[in-house]
């Protein structure tokens, strides 16, 4: 698990959704705004994969 990246970049999101990078950045900004409102620290251009899975597919990823 050493090389596991738990964050998704806007580039990763654009590839997964087959959309433009600008649209992916809009999605990331919206999710980061939601996370920030909940009191979480965010990183510009990235969101946690678990949050992405929950928002896009409605499920939560199992923790280790």
Phi, psi and omega in degrees: 000003183299323183265007181289126178258113184273001177252146174251133177272168176298327177297317178298318180294318178300319179293316183294322182267353184055051179232176180288158178294326180295322177292320178298320177296324177297318178297316180298315179299318179296316180292321178294325177297317178296316178297318180297320178296334178274359177096008180272153174277136183240163176238130180300132176082003181217150174223152176296140180300323180296320178292320177302312181298320180293316182289320185272325187241352176078019177228163180252140179281143179290137178274162179263000000 
